[in-house]
Amino acid sequence: MKVAAVRDRITVMTTPDAPNSASDAPAKKAPAKDPWDLPDVSGLTVGVLGGTGDQGRGLAYRLARSGQKVIIGSRAVERAQTAARELGGAELGIEGADNAECSRRSDIVIVAVPWDGHAKTLDSLREELSGKLVVDCVNPLGFDKKGAYALTPEEGSAAEQAAALLPDSRVTAAFHHLSAVTLQDPEVEQIDTDVMVLGESRADTDLVQALAARIPGMRGVFAGRLRNAHQVESLVANLISVNRRYKAHAGLRVTDV
């Protein structure tokens, strides 16, 4: 009787903590997401603010050449339309518009304007860029007789300035380290380089990584949140020094990923 009583007591004490059915069992942890499982962005329209400058023209050309619909934006619609025609026009899927129309009609908007016009341009387009995925590729740089050097904006970086000016947009940073010469060269079939992508939302950075991967040879690699954008933007000053010394158009590769 004593053994039975002890057994019954153990049963009563332990039963409430044990799962009674499959629904009570601990949930299995979902498998980690494959970082290279990226969304399809082929149907999205990409706007390029500053698309008449060297970097903007190069990005517009490469993305359009890869099958992306592209709208070049400029303060002057005539300049944008001229640039679009020079890059291939309707045959390549590129058209020109003023900055406001470019922003309204695009799903993803790349900011490739000169640093000294960065804040003014974005502030004037706050409404048009509301709800949009904005990709800032501006590098705040200064130049003197010693060469290029990084500037530090009050907000910390160009991307963080963009986020402050565009509170209703989804701001990311990418495409900083690409050679405008290489981007615009029609003889270059493949650009073997990586694009460091920064942002606050994985869904947004995945989209930008996928956009970079549309260009043959290129990869988009997640590189942190926007607070890390300053050193990514600043590295361009080093690449300019590399290019001048070695007469090159250097890019970056991230190893072991």
C-alpha positions as CSV (number, residue, x, y, z in Angstrom):
1,M,0.0,0.0,0.0
2,K,2.8,2.4,0.8
3,V,4.5,1.9,-2.7
4,A,1.1,2.4,-4.5
5,A,0.5,5.6,-2.5
6,V,3.9,7.0,-3.5
7,R,3.4,6.1,-7.1
8,D,0.0,7.7,-7.2
9,R,1.4,10.9,-5.6
10,I,4.2,11.2,-8.2
11,T,1.6,10.7,-11.0
12,V,-0.6,13.5,-9.6
13,M,2.3,15.9,-9.1
14,T,3.9,15.4,-12.6
15,T,1.0,15.0,-14.9
16,P,0.0,18.8,-15.2
17,D,3.5,19.6,-16.5
18,A,3.6,16.9,-19.2
19,P,2.1,17.5,-22.6
20,N,-1.4,15.9,-23.0
21,S,-1.5,16.0,-26.7
22,A,0.5,17.0,-29.8
23,S,-0.9,20.6,-29.5
24,D,0.7,20.9,-26.0
25,A,4.2,20.0,-27.3
26,P,6.8,22.8,-27.6
27,A,6.7,24.3,-31.1
28,K,9.6,23.5,-33.3
29,K,11.8,26.4,-34.2
30,A,11.5,27.5,-37.9
31,P,14.5,26.8,-40.0
32,A,16.8,29.8,-40.6
33,K,16.0,31.7,-43.8
34,D,18.5,31.1,-46.6
35,P,20.2,34.5,-47.0
36,W,20.4,33.9,-50.8
37,D,16.7,33.2,-51.1
38,L,15.8,36.6,-52.5
39,P,12.5,37.9,-54.0
40,D,11.8,38.4,-57.7
41,V,12.1,42.1,-58.5
42,S,12.0,41.7,-62.3
43,G,8.6,43.4,-62.6
44,L,9.4,46.5,-60.5
45,T,10.1,49.9,-61.9
46,V,13.3,51.5,-60.8
47,G,13.7,55.3,-60.7
48,V,17.1,56.9,-60.6
49,L,17.2,60.4,-59.2
50,G,20.3,62.1,-60.5
51,G,20.1,59.8,-63.5
52,T,21.8,62.3,-65.8
53,G,25.1,62.1,-63.8
54,D,27.8,59.5,-64.4
55,Q,26.8,57.2,-61.5
56,G,23.1,57.5,-62.2
57,R,23.5,56.9,-65.9
58,G,25.6,53.9,-65.3
59,L,23.1,52.3,-62.9
60,A,20.2,53.1,-65.1
61,Y,22.0,51.5,-68.1
62,R,23.0,48.4,-66.3
63,L,19.6,47.8,-64.8
64,A,17.8,48.4,-68.0
65,R,20.2,46.2,-69.9
66,S,19.3,43.5,-67.4
67,G,15.6,43.8,-68.2
68,Q,14.5,46.2,-65.5
69,K,12.1,49.0,-66.4
70,V,14.0,52.3,-65.5
71,I,12.9,55.9,-65.2
72,I,15.7,58.5,-65.2
73,G,14.9,61.5,-63.0
74,S,16.2,65.0,-63.3
75,R,15.3,68.5,-62.2
76,A,14.9,69.3,-66.0
77,V,12.7,66.8,-67.8
78,E,14.5,67.6,-71.1
79,R,17.8,66.5,-69.7
80,A,16.3,63.3,-68.3
81,Q,14.7,62.4,-71.7
82,T,17.9,63.1,-73.5
83,A,19.9,60.9,-71.2
84,A,17.3,58.1,-71.6
85,R,17.5,58.3,-75.4
86,E,21.3,58.2,-75.3
87,L,21.3,55.1,-73.1
88,G,18.9,53.2,-75.4
89,G,15.5,54.7,-74.8
90,A,12.3,52.7,-75.2
91,E,14.2,49.8,-76.9
92,L,16.1,49.2,-73.7
93,G,13.2,50.1,-71.4
94,I,14.5,53.5,-70.2
95,E,12.5,56.8,-70.1
96,G,13.1,60.2,-68.7
97,A,11.0,62.3,-66.4
98,D,11.3,65.1,-63.9
99,N,12.3,64.1,-60.3
100,A,8.7,64.2,-59.0
101,E,7.2,62.1,-61.7
102,C,10.1,59.7,-61.5
103,S,9.5,59.2,-57.8
104,R,5.7,58.8,-58.1
105,R,5.9,56.2,-60.9
106,S,8.7,54.1,-59.5
107,D,8.6,51.1,-57.0
108,I,12.2,51.5,-56.0
109,V,14.0,54.9,-56.2
110,I,17.8,55.1,-56.3
111,V,19.3,58.4,-55.1
112,A,22.4,59.2,-57.1
113,V,22.4,63.0,-56.8
114,P,25.6,65.0,-56.0
115,W,26.2,65.3,-52.2
116,D,25.8,69.1,-52.2
117,G,22.2,68.7,-53.6
118,H,21.3,65.6,-51.5
119,A,19.3,67.2,-48.7
120,K,17.5,69.8,-50.9
121,T,16.5,67.2,-53.5
122,L,15.1,64.7,-51.0
123,D,13.3,67.4,-48.9
124,S,11.5,68.6,-52.0
125,L,10.3,65.0,-52.8
126,R,9.1,63.9,-49.4
127,E,5.5,63.5,-50.5
128,E,6.3,61.7,-53.8
129,L,8.7,59.3,-52.0
130,S,6.3,58.5,-49.2
131,G,5.9,54.7,-48.9
132,K,8.6,54.1,-51.5
133,L,11.7,51.9,-51.1
134,V,14.6,54.4,-51.4
135,V,18.1,53.3,-52.1
136,D,20.7,56.0,-51.2
137,C,24.1,55.6,-53.0
138,V,25.5,59.0,-52.3
139,N,29.0,59.4,-50.9
140,P,29.7,62.5,-48.9
141,L,33.3,63.4,-50.1
142,G,35.6,66.3,-50.1
143,F,38.6,66.8,-52.4
144,D,41.9,68.7,-51.9
145,K,45.5,68.5,-53.2
146,K,45.9,65.3,-51.1
147,G,43.0,63.6,-52.8
148,A,39.5,62.5,-51.8
149,Y,38.5,62.3,-48.1
150,A,35.3,61.4,-46.3
151,L,32.9,64.0,-44.9
152,T,30.7,63.3,-41.9
153,P,27.1,64.6,-42.2
154,E,25.4,65.9,-39.1
155,E,23.1,62.8,-39.2
156,G,26.1,60.5,-39.4
157,S,25.8,59.5,-43.1
158,A,24.0,60.4,-46.3
159,A,21.7,57.4,-45.8
160,E,20.8,58.5,-42.3
161,Q,20.2,62.1,-43.6
162,A,17.9,60.6,-46.2
163,A,16.0,58.6,-43.4
164,A,15.6,61.8,-41.4
165,L,14.3,63.7,-44.3
166,L,12.0,60.9,-45.5
167,P,10.2,59.6,-42.4
168,D,7.5,58.0,-44.5
169,S,9.9,56.2,-46.8
170,R,11.8,52.9,-46.4
171,V,15.4,54.0,-46.7
172,T,18.3,51.7,-47.5
173,A,21.9,52.2,-48.7
174,A,23.7,50.5,-51.5
175,F,25.6,50.8,-54.8
176,H,28.4,53.0,-53.3
177,H,31.5,51.2,-54.6
178,L,30.7,50.9,-58.3
179,S,32.8,52.4,-61.1
180,A,30.7,54.8,-63.2
181,V,33.1,54.1,-66.1
182,T,32.6,50.3,-65.9
183,L,28.8,50.7,-65.5
184,Q,28.5,52.7,-68.7
185,D,30.9,50.6,-70.8
186,P,28.8,48.5,-73.3
187,E,31.8,46.3,-73.9
188,V,31.7,45.0,-70.3
189,E,29.4,42.1,-70.1
190,Q,29.8,41.2,-66.5
191,I,30.7,43.3,-63.4
192,D,32.4,41.0,-60.9
193,T,31.8,42.9,-57.6
194,D,29.7,42.9,-54.5
195,V,27.3,45.6,-53.4
196,M,27.1,46.2,-49.6
197,V,23.4,46.7,-48.6
198,L,22.3,48.4,-45.4
199,G,18.9,49.0,-43.9
200,E,16.5,48.5,-41.1
201,S,14.2,45.9,-42.6
202,R,15.2,42.5,-43.9
203,A,12.4,42.6,-46.4
204,D,13.7,45.8,-47.8
205,T,17.4,44.8,-47.9
206,D,16.5,41.5,-49.6
207,L,14.8,43.5,-52.3
208,V,17.9,45.7,-52.9
209,Q,20.1,42.6,-52.8
210,A,17.9,41.0,-55.5
211,L,18.1,44.2,-57.6
212,A,21.9,44.2,-57.4
213,A,21.9,40.5,-58.5
214,R,20.0,41.4,-61.7
215,I,23.3,42.8,-63.0
216,P,25.5,39.9,-64.2
217,G,28.4,39.2,-62.0
218,M,27.1,41.3,-59.1
219,R,25.9,40.3,-55.7
220,G,24.1,42.2,-53.0
221,V,25.5,41.4,-49.5
222,F,23.8,42.6,-46.3
223,A,26.2,44.8,-44.4
224,G,24.2,46.0,-41.3
225,R,21.8,48.7,-40.3
226,L,21.9,52.3,-41.5
227,R,24.0,53.4,-38.5
228,N,26.8,51.5,-40.2
229,A,26.5,53.5,-43.5
230,H,29.1,56.1,-42.8
231,Q,32.1,53.7,-43.1
232,V,30.6,52.2,-46.3
233,E,30.2,55.6,-47.9
234,S,33.6,56.7,-46.7
235,L,35.4,53.7,-48.2
236,V,34.9,55.3,-51.7
237,A,37.7,57.8,-50.8
238,N,40.0,54.8,-50.4
239,L,38.9,53.3,-53.7
240,I,39.5,56.6,-55.5
241,S,43.1,56.4,-54.2
242,V,43.4,52.8,-55.4
243,N,42.1,53.7,-58.8
244,R,44.5,56.7,-59.2
245,R,47.6,54.7,-58.2
246,Y,46.8,51.6,-60.2
247,K,44.9,53.2,-63.1
248,A,42.0,50.9,-62.4
249,H,38.3,50.8,-61.7
250,A,38.3,48.9,-58.5
251,G,35.4,47.4,-56.7
252,L,34.9,45.1,-53.7
253,R,34.4,41.4,-53.1
254,V,33.3,40.0,-49.7
255,T,35.0,36.6,-49.2
256,D,33.6,33.4,-47.5
257,V,29.9,34.2,-48.1
